[in-house]
């Protein structure tokens, strides 16, 4: 396996990780931001108040985009497995 192949696999792996985690991370960030603004406006300083909405938002995004995420994961895995003979050379 050449150094270029290792770098290409690593680059594709990082791209796939960012692509699949971005919707969940962005959603939980936005929910946390909204909760923080509401806490500031109402002067409720409870740290644990934002956890449940963030968890629910993450589950909702996974429910909505889970099939899309799984399709990309399966395609990436197939590509890696198909190219194993090319990596061995």
Secondary structure as GFF3:
##gff-version 3
##sequence-region A 1 89
A	DSSP	alpha_helix	3	42	.	.	.	ID=ss1
A	DSSP	alpha_helix	49	82	.	.	.	ID=ss2
A	DSSP	alpha_helix	84	88	.	.	.	ID=ss3
###
